[in-house]
């Protein structure tokens, strides 16, 4: 006789899109480091809402720091190849980097 095993699972997997200006801002925000960011957040805004999500926030900031540098680097290299202008690398004031 066949054996059937049920493994119910409820999961949430989100994909969100951000533009270059938002990606650079998010990367810079994550660059403060988890401890420094969370310390100031708690000091200024309190722990009431965020404390229960601290582990998720730390994981998210770590993901941002691990993923975004290589993607932003690819964009900088492409911009260098296209424009031939190193002054445009990582710069947020040019039209193509505005939100």
N, C-alpha and C positions, 0 to 999 in steps of 0.2 A: 504494500500500500504506500502511496506517496505521502511524504511528510511536508506539511506546509507550516512555515514559521512566519508569524507576523512581527514586524518591527516598525511600529508606528513612529513617525518622525515629524516634528514640526520645526521648521527652520526658516530663517530669513536671510536672504542673500541679496544685498542691494548693490546696484551699480549706479554711480552718479558721474556726470560729466562736469568738468570745470575747464575754464579757459586758461590761457597762460598766466594772465595777471592773478587769477585766483590761485593757480598752482604755486606760483612764486610766493604769494602771500601766505598760503598754507604751509609751505616748506619753511619760510622764515619763522612763522609762529611755532612750528614744531621744533625749530632750532634752539628755542629757549631751553629745551630739555624738560622732561616730565616733571621732575621735582620742583624746579623753579616755577614752571607754569602753574602747576597745581597749588603750590604754596601761595603765590600771588592771587590766584583765583579764589582760594579759600579766604585769604585775608580781606579781599575787596568785596567778594560776593557771598561769602559764607559757604558752609558745607552742606546745607540742607538738601539741595537738589543733586549736586554732583558727586557727593561722597559714595553713594551706592553704585555709581558708574565709573569710579576711578580706574579700576582694572581695564575696563573697555576703552577709556580715554588713553591710558598708557599704551595699550595695544595699538590703537589707531595712530597715535603720534609716532610710534615706532615704525608702523607700516609706511607712514608718510615719509619718514626719514630714510627708509630703506628703498622705497620705490621712486620717489620724485627726482632725486639727483640724476639718475641715469636718463630719465625721460627729458629733463630740462637740459641736460648735456647734449642729447641728440638734437634738440631744437636749436641750441646755441651753435652746434657744429653745422647744421643745415643753414642757419642764418649766415654764418661765416662764409660758407661755400656760395650761397646765393648772392649775398651783398658784398662779400669780400671786404668787410669792414668790421674789424675786431671791436670797435667801440660800440657796436650794437649788441654785443653778446651779453645776455642777462639784463639788459637795460629795460626798464619798465616805462620809459617816457616816449618811446616811439609808437606810432599809430598801431602797429601790429601787436603790441603787447597791452593795449588798453582794454579794460573789461567791456 
